[in-house]
Amino acid sequence: MLGITVLTALLACASGCGVPRIQPNLSARVVGGDDAVPHSWPWQISLQYLKDNTWTHTCGGTLIASNFVLTAAHCVSNTLTYRVGLGKNNLEVEDEAGSLFVAVDTIYVHEQWDPFLLCDDIALIKLAEHVELSDTIQVACLPEEGSLLPQDYPCYVTGWGRLWTNGPGAAELQQGLQPVVDHATCTGRDWWGSAVQDTMVCAGGDGVISACSEDSGGPLNCQTEKGSWEVFGVVSFGPGLDCNTFQKPTVFTRVSAYIDWIHQKMQL
C-alpha cells in the first residue's frame, strides 16, 4: 500500500494535481447551456461505449492518476465495451487537438453498490495504458479522507449532459456553480430525506442550476484554499427527468468516504 500511495502522490506532485494550465471561467452554469473554457477542466473524461460500430458518450468521470479514472458504479456494465476520451472539449470532433482515446483494462465497482438504494455508487476504471499528462490532460486531486464541506461551499459540476430538461446532450463541455448543501439540510423532509446517506454529498437545489442526464459519473470540483481542485463528489442521482428542481439538489457520492477503497483498488 505504501508504494502505491507514494507513487500516486508523486504523480500528483509531478503534474500539479488539480491545477489546470488553462483557467476556468467560474461564472458559468451547467443546465442552461454555458460552455466551459476549452480544456479548463483537464481531468474531465468522457466514458463511451461501443454499439453497432459506433462509440457513444454515456457518462463523465475524473482522471485521478495517469492510468485511473473515477466514475459512478451505475455508469458501467460488464456487458459493454468501453473507451475513455481524455482532453476532450467537443464530443462531435473525433480527432480534437490535445485529445486521445484509451481502451479500458479493468473496471472495479464497489462491492456494496446497491442499484436500488444507490448506495456506494462509485467505480474505478484502470486504463489499458498510462497517459502522458499535458496542457489538456491533467489529474484532479483527491480530498482528505473523511473531509466534509460546509453549507454553500462553492463547487462546480462539469459534464456533457442534457442542456435542459428533456433537451439534447451537449457537444461542448459544460460547467456550473453548485454550492454544497449540508447533510442536515439535504436530509430534511422537504429535501431528499432518508434517500441521502452520510457517504453522499448534495450540491445545488436552487431550481436553476443542476447536473442532468449523462453528467453521471462526472466530478463535483471543489477548490481548496491552496488553489488546487479536488474531485469531492461523483454525480450519482438527481430529481429524474426534471434536471433543476427546487430543494432537490444533485446527489454525489462523497469521494472522501472512499479514499481507502480507491487506494486499495489502485494496488491491484
ZILIN-V890212 format. One line per field, one symbol per residue. ss: DSSP state (@ for helix, = for strand, . for the rest). A space follows every 10 residues. Layout:
ss = ???
//
This chain:
ss = .@@@@@@@@@ @@@@@..... .......... ....=..... ...======= =..======= =====..=== =.@@@..... .=====...= .........= =========. ...=....=. ..=====... .......... =......... ....=====. .=......=. .=.====..= =.@@@@.... ..@@@....= ===..=.... ........== ===.....== =======... .....=...= ====@@@.@@ @@@@@...
//
